[in-house]
């Protein structure tokens, strides 16, 4: 019976760890031995039991608790973790149900979600032309993994930038090395005057401007300021929150169905042929 299965989401306290521990960069889940908890949890954190274990794991593995809605990496991590462990037999039907229902939720609710990050939003606006990323800070580092094709990163101090596959790092002092007619992603606090000086010799074909301090109003190229980029992202995020809640409601419904199945066949299909 699933009622004897339980998990704890949170950090283990000083008491000895029981069961199996799944760690990711965002969370830590302790799978307790069947029937291990009859009173207080053995660790601090959020405690789930029985059908709530199914619901919570489906939500986690479908990416409903992830910053990037519907991301698939956490499901892959869960499957790798499951394959690497020796599980008590009582856990297997529930884990099978989790994997099956994650696929249903993804198929029915989490396709074609649009641009959810600055990186995915940036890529949506780019063509096959060369790309110049101006800046070496956190925003530039977030955007770079989303880019394909010829990419140049323009920074003040190239020696401080870690090498990345497919990315050429160029100093601001060597602008002549930049490709002509490139698509520019401005992710550094340069002034309009600084940028205009650079573009006198290397005119862009497109500018995505992530600066909050200044913007252009008279560029003779396609230009998207931060206000427009942010508005696009917020529109998508508002829609995604609706989708997130719809997907959670679907998970709850699947859990209810699973609960009904378990109550009618507590030992699975084996009881039919006993």
C-alpha angles and dihedrals in degrees: 000000000000090000090079092056121090142167136194122214109205143051119318113244127218094291117098117277116251126197125355128331124213114195128187131166090266105035150011123218125189116206106205125211113265110279092006096130121061097147132359118011117261090231137034118256141067111333124209128182137186116336090004087066088059093047095048095046092049090051091049096045094045089057095247092133095042124104087235103056113232096007112166102210095085092055090052090050091051093051092048090049092049093049092050096054136078102233127198109246092246091067098053102080091048093048091048089052091050093054093046094048095045088059091050093051093047093047095047103035114013108056125111095011096162129219112342102167139039088255096054091041090053094050091051091063098045130095129198093281120113116280129219118198111198110205143041102219133104096285093052090048090051093051100043098072090058094058128095133187125030108352127181122189113207115203142154096240113029091179089069094055119092115233116257128191112261095008123111114202116214131182122240085239091063102054091143088073092064121105117255122244091017129159109250127213109193108205100152132078098252119147125247088251092054092050094045089054092053092047093053088082101022107040113194126228093209135011125202103188116200095173117119098194102061140010138183126247101180110043114141092220135067104289131185116188125205092260092060094043091049092048090053091051094047092050090053092045092052090053091046093055089058090050091048092055092045090052092049090052089052090051091053090052092050090050091053090052091049090050091053091050092050092049092051095042106024093172097041121242091324091084090061092061098036 
